[in-house]
Amino acid sequence: MGVAAAPAKDEAAPVAAMSVLMRAGSPVRAGAWPEDADDLVANWHTHDLHQLLYAFEGVAEVESDGSHHLLPPQQAAWIPAGLPHRTTLRKVRTVAVFFEPSMVHGHDDRVRVLSAAAPVREMIVYAARWRIDRRVSDPTADAFFTALALLTAEWLDTAEAPLHLPTSTVPVVAEVMRHTQQHLATVDEQAVCAAVGISERSLRRSFRAETGTSWREYRTTSRVLRAMTMLAEHDRSILETAVAVGFESLSGFDRAFRRLTGERPVDYRRRIRDAAMREVPDVT
């Protein structure tokens, strides 16, 4: 998986994903795990703790059963305890905050991508001073993580961002997704139907039945997600990026980008470049 709009995987999460215990026997209830990665694709796994994964530089991805999520800078992914998932980290700097499940009630059914308000962003980055595998906690850390857990619970109800694509284990739909991703800049209904060997009517019917959305909307979302990755990783102009992912006009790209993300491409690029200047504090 190279980018958020990478080829869809036709394999579901394994029944017995590997369990990763972050605390290493420590009695602490919450803590952080900073990680810089150039090229890390994790296996399917679970945690015994809720996870809030924040990318402040680069773009991460989180895949769960049936959905593929993009995590651009200044967004966070909520990954519930016990949920099988796998992450892809390429040229990213992240901080993951882990909570005992009792600290954040509910919201344990699926991955969510959340738009991070400035105060929460600052708290997540600052949390890196207290690692999840530290031997003991202290009153300051306990108070800090209790407050962050309360804010996270509120955030989960108000700040979800639709930065994800459906995946499928139905062979024909999975092949449609794969072909769409491989030819994203030029693909249209006729081309994908010819490649997969189905009629346009069958494409519309089967794709919506499996994913709950149309193929055209899937293509548009894929193009915006890929553009978000490109804007985070390259110095191409907005117009060059729009053309590279398949938009025929800058106005159409701007409109689709704002509909999905709530901001214009130029504002998004400015914001993530500012985020790239941030340093993670030393951990103790």
TAPELIN-V721771 format. One record per pair of residues at least 24 apart in sequence whose C-alpha atoms are under 8 Angstrom apart, sorted by the first residue. I is the first residue (numbers start at 1). J is the second residue. D is the distance in whole Angstrom. If there is no record, write none. Layout:
i=(I & I)
j=(J & J)
d=(D & D)
This chain:
i=(1 & 1 & 2 & 3 & 3 & 3 & 4 & 4 & 4 & 4 & 4 & 4 & 4 & 4 & 4 & 5 & 5 & 5 & 5 & 5 & 5 & 6 & 6 & 7 & 7 & 7 & 7 & 7 & 7 & 8 & 8 & 8 & 8 & 8 & 8 & 9 & 9 & 9 & 9 & 9 & 10 & 10 & 10 & 10 & 10 & 10 & 11 & 11 & 12 & 12 & 12 & 13 & 13 & 13 & 13 & 13 & 14 & 14 & 17 & 17 & 17 & 17 & 18 & 18 & 18 & 18 & 19 & 19 & 19 & 19 & 20 & 20 & 20 & 20 & 21 & 21 & 22 & 22 & 22 & 23 & 23 & 23 & 24 & 25 & 26 & 26 & 26 & 26 & 27 & 27 & 28 & 28 & 28 & 28 & 28 & 28 & 29 & 29 & 29 & 30 & 30 & 30 & 30 & 30 & 30 & 30 & 31 & 31 & 31 & 31 & 31 & 31 & 31 & 31 & 31 & 31 & 32 & 32 & 32 & 32 & 32 & 32 & 32 & 32 & 32 & 32 & 33 & 33 & 33 & 33 & 33 & 33 & 33 & 34 & 34 & 34 & 34 & 34 & 34 & 35 & 35 & 35 & 35 & 36 & 36 & 36 & 36 & 37 & 37 & 37 & 37 & 37 & 38 & 38 & 38 & 38 & 39 & 39 & 39 & 39 & 40 & 40 & 40 & 40 & 41 & 41 & 41 & 41 & 42 & 42 & 42 & 43 & 43 & 44 & 44 & 44 & 45 & 45 & 45 & 45 & 46 & 46 & 46 & 46 & 46 & 47 & 47 & 47 & 48 & 48 & 48 & 49 & 49 & 49 & 49 & 49 & 49 & 49 & 50 & 50 & 50 & 50 & 50 & 50 & 50 & 50 & 50 & 51 & 51 & 51 & 51 & 51 & 51 & 51 & 51 & 51 & 52 & 52 & 52 & 52 & 52 & 52 & 52 & 53 & 53 & 53 & 53 & 53 & 53 & 53 & 54 & 54 & 54 & 54 & 55 & 55 & 55 & 55 & 56 & 56 & 56 & 56 & 56 & 56 & 56 & 57 & 57 & 57 & 57 & 57 & 57 & 58 & 58 & 58 & 58 & 58 & 58 & 58 & 59 & 59 & 59 & 59 & 59 & 59 & 60 & 60 & 60 & 60 & 60 & 61 & 61 & 61 & 62 & 62 & 62 & 63 & 64 & 64 & 65 & 66 & 66 & 66 & 67 & 67 & 67 & 67 & 68 & 68 & 68 & 68 & 69 & 69 & 69 & 69 & 70 & 70 & 70 & 70 & 71 & 71 & 72 & 72 & 72 & 73 & 73 & 73 & 74 & 74 & 74 & 74 & 74 & 75 & 75 & 75 & 75 & 76 & 76 & 76 & 76 & 77 & 77 & 77 & 77 & 78 & 78 & 78 & 78 & 79 & 79 & 79 & 79 & 80 & 80 & 80 & 80 & 80 & 81 & 83 & 83 & 95 & 95 & 95 & 96 & 97 & 97 & 97 & 97 & 98 & 99 & 103 & 103 & 103 & 104 & 104 & 104 & 104 & 105 & 107 & 112 & 112 & 112 & 113 & 113 & 113 & 113 & 114 & 114 & 114 & 114 & 114 & 115 & 115 & 115 & 116 & 120 & 120 & 123 & 125 & 125 & 126 & 126 & 128 & 128 & 128 & 128 & 129 & 129 & 129 & 129 & 130 & 130 & 131 & 131 & 161 & 162 & 162 & 163 & 163 & 163 & 165 & 165 & 165 & 166 & 167 & 168 & 168 & 170 & 172 & 173 & 173 & 173 & 180 & 181 & 184 & 184 & 184 & 184 & 184 & 185 & 185 & 185 & 185 & 185 & 185 & 186 & 220 & 221 & 223 & 224 & 224 & 224 & 224 & 231 & 232 & 232 & 232 & 238 & 238)
j=(41 & 88 & 90 & 61 & 226 & 229 & 60 & 61 & 68 & 69 & 70 & 222 & 225 & 226 & 229 & 165 & 181 & 222 & 223 & 225 & 226 & 181 & 182 & 177 & 178 & 179 & 180 & 181 & 182 & 167 & 168 & 174 & 177 & 178 & 181 & 167 & 168 & 169 & 174 & 178 & 167 & 168 & 169 & 170 & 171 & 174 & 168 & 169 & 65 & 66 & 169 & 44 & 64 & 65 & 84 & 85 & 44 & 84 & 44 & 45 & 46 & 84 & 43 & 44 & 45 & 46 & 45 & 46 & 47 & 48 & 45 & 46 & 47 & 48 & 47 & 48 & 47 & 132 & 133 & 132 & 133 & 134 & 133 & 133 & 133 & 134 & 135 & 136 & 135 & 136 & 132 & 133 & 134 & 135 & 136 & 137 & 99 & 100 & 142 & 97 & 98 & 99 & 100 & 132 & 142 & 145 & 97 & 98 & 99 & 127 & 128 & 130 & 131 & 132 & 133 & 145 & 95 & 96 & 97 & 98 & 127 & 128 & 129 & 130 & 131 & 132 & 95 & 96 & 97 & 98 & 128 & 131 & 132 & 93 & 94 & 95 & 96 & 128 & 280 & 93 & 94 & 95 & 96 & 91 & 92 & 93 & 94 & 89 & 90 & 91 & 92 & 93 & 89 & 90 & 91 & 92 & 88 & 89 & 90 & 91 & 87 & 88 & 89 & 90 & 86 & 87 & 88 & 89 & 86 & 87 & 88 & 86 & 87 & 84 & 85 & 86 & 83 & 84 & 85 & 86 & 81 & 82 & 83 & 84 & 85 & 81 & 82 & 83 & 81 & 82 & 100 & 80 & 81 & 82 & 98 & 99 & 100 & 101 & 78 & 79 & 80 & 81 & 98 & 99 & 100 & 101 & 104 & 77 & 78 & 79 & 80 & 81 & 96 & 97 & 98 & 99 & 76 & 77 & 78 & 79 & 96 & 97 & 98 & 77 & 78 & 79 & 94 & 95 & 96 & 97 & 94 & 95 & 96 & 124 & 92 & 93 & 94 & 95 & 92 & 93 & 94 & 272 & 275 & 276 & 278 & 92 & 93 & 94 & 272 & 275 & 276 & 90 & 91 & 92 & 93 & 232 & 233 & 276 & 89 & 90 & 91 & 92 & 229 & 232 & 87 & 88 & 89 & 90 & 92 & 87 & 88 & 89 & 86 & 87 & 88 & 87 & 110 & 111 & 167 & 166 & 167 & 168 & 164 & 165 & 166 & 167 & 164 & 165 & 166 & 167 & 113 & 163 & 164 & 165 & 113 & 163 & 164 & 225 & 113 & 163 & 228 & 229 & 232 & 232 & 272 & 275 & 115 & 116 & 121 & 272 & 275 & 113 & 114 & 115 & 116 & 113 & 114 & 115 & 116 & 111 & 112 & 113 & 114 & 111 & 112 & 113 & 114 & 108 & 110 & 111 & 112 & 107 & 108 & 109 & 110 & 111 & 108 & 109 & 110 & 124 & 125 & 128 & 124 & 124 & 127 & 128 & 132 & 132 & 149 & 146 & 149 & 150 & 149 & 150 & 152 & 153 & 153 & 156 & 156 & 160 & 161 & 160 & 161 & 162 & 163 & 155 & 156 & 159 & 160 & 161 & 159 & 160 & 161 & 159 & 148 & 151 & 148 & 280 & 281 & 280 & 281 & 280 & 281 & 282 & 283 & 281 & 282 & 283 & 284 & 283 & 284 & 283 & 284 & 261 & 260 & 261 & 225 & 260 & 261 & 218 & 221 & 222 & 211 & 211 & 210 & 211 & 210 & 196 & 206 & 207 & 210 & 219 & 222 & 219 & 222 & 223 & 245 & 246 & 223 & 243 & 244 & 245 & 246 & 247 & 246 & 256 & 260 & 247 & 253 & 256 & 257 & 260 & 269 & 269 & 272 & 273 & 265 & 266)
d=(8 & 7 & 8 & 8 & 6 & 7 & 8 & 6 & 8 & 7 & 5 & 8 & 6 & 6 & 7 & 8 & 6 & 5 & 7 & 6 & 5 & 6 & 8 & 7 & 5 & 8 & 8 & 5 & 7 & 6 & 8 & 6 & 6 & 5 & 8 & 7 & 7 & 8 & 7 & 8 & 7 & 6 & 5 & 8 & 7 & 6 & 8 & 6 & 6 & 7 & 7 & 7 & 7 & 5 & 6 & 7 & 7 & 8 & 5 & 5 & 6 & 6 & 8 & 7 & 4 & 6 & 6 & 5 & 6 & 8 & 7 & 6 & 5 & 7 & 6 & 6 & 7 & 7 & 6 & 6 & 4 & 8 & 6 & 8 & 6 & 7 & 5 & 7 & 7 & 7 & 7 & 8 & 8 & 8 & 6 & 6 & 6 & 5 & 8 & 7 & 5 & 5 & 6 & 6 & 8 & 6 & 6 & 5 & 7 & 7 & 8 & 6 & 5 & 4 & 7 & 7 & 7 & 5 & 4 & 6 & 6 & 5 & 8 & 6 & 5 & 5 & 6 & 5 & 6 & 8 & 6 & 6 & 6 & 8 & 6 & 4 & 6 & 6 & 8 & 6 & 5 & 6 & 8 & 7 & 6 & 4 & 6 & 6 & 6 & 6 & 6 & 7 & 7 & 5 & 4 & 6 & 8 & 6 & 4 & 6 & 8 & 6 & 5 & 6 & 7 & 6 & 4 & 6 & 5 & 5 & 6 & 6 & 8 & 6 & 5 & 5 & 8 & 5 & 6 & 6 & 7 & 5 & 6 & 5 & 7 & 5 & 6 & 7 & 5 & 6 & 8 & 7 & 5 & 7 & 6 & 5 & 5 & 6 & 8 & 6 & 5 & 4 & 6 & 5 & 6 & 6 & 8 & 8 & 6 & 5 & 6 & 7 & 6 & 6 & 5 & 7 & 6 & 6 & 5 & 6 & 5 & 5 & 6 & 5 & 7 & 8 & 7 & 6 & 4 & 6 & 5 & 5 & 6 & 7 & 7 & 6 & 4 & 7 & 8 & 6 & 6 & 8 & 6 & 6 & 7 & 5 & 5 & 7 & 7 & 6 & 5 & 7 & 6 & 4 & 7 & 6 & 7 & 8 & 7 & 7 & 8 & 6 & 6 & 7 & 7 & 6 & 5 & 7 & 7 & 6 & 5 & 7 & 6 & 5 & 7 & 6 & 8 & 7 & 8 & 6 & 5 & 6 & 7 & 6 & 4 & 5 & 5 & 5 & 6 & 7 & 7 & 6 & 4 & 6 & 8 & 6 & 6 & 7 & 7 & 8 & 7 & 7 & 8 & 8 & 6 & 7 & 7 & 6 & 7 & 7 & 7 & 7 & 6 & 5 & 5 & 6 & 5 & 7 & 7 & 7 & 6 & 4 & 6 & 5 & 5 & 6 & 7 & 8 & 7 & 5 & 7 & 7 & 5 & 7 & 7 & 7 & 7 & 8 & 7 & 7 & 7 & 7 & 8 & 7 & 7 & 8 & 8 & 7 & 7 & 7 & 6 & 8 & 6 & 7 & 7 & 6 & 7 & 7 & 8 & 6 & 8 & 6 & 5 & 7 & 7 & 8 & 7 & 5 & 4 & 5 & 5 & 6 & 6 & 8 & 8 & 8 & 7 & 6 & 7 & 8 & 7 & 7 & 7 & 7 & 6 & 6 & 6 & 4 & 5 & 6 & 6 & 7 & 7 & 7 & 7 & 8 & 7 & 8 & 8 & 7 & 7 & 7 & 6 & 8 & 7 & 8 & 8 & 7 & 7 & 6 & 8 & 7 & 8 & 7 & 8 & 7 & 6 & 7 & 8 & 8 & 6 & 5 & 4 & 8 & 6 & 7 & 7 & 8 & 8 & 7 & 6 & 8 & 6 & 7 & 7 & 8 & 7 & 7)
